[in-house]
């Protein structure tokens, strides 16, 4: 998974966990709502400043928005056996 997708999933998840709409998050972070939507759809890359502003509003560390999910166990292939 590319880092842009990781960020998009984490942003959406953190926003929903706080019970915020895209519009409310955008308002609190002083960012356009359509930009939030684009970030959550992996359309744009967020600058480090934007990542920090969003994290502050969400009450989390900026690094949490970039943290990859734990690897899912893979099925063994015939070569692994």
Secondary structure, 3 states (H helix, E strand, C coil): CCHHHHHHHHHHHHHHHCCCCHHHHHHHHCCCHHHHHHHHCCCCCCCHHHHHHHHHHHCCCHHHHHCCCCCCCCCCCCCCC
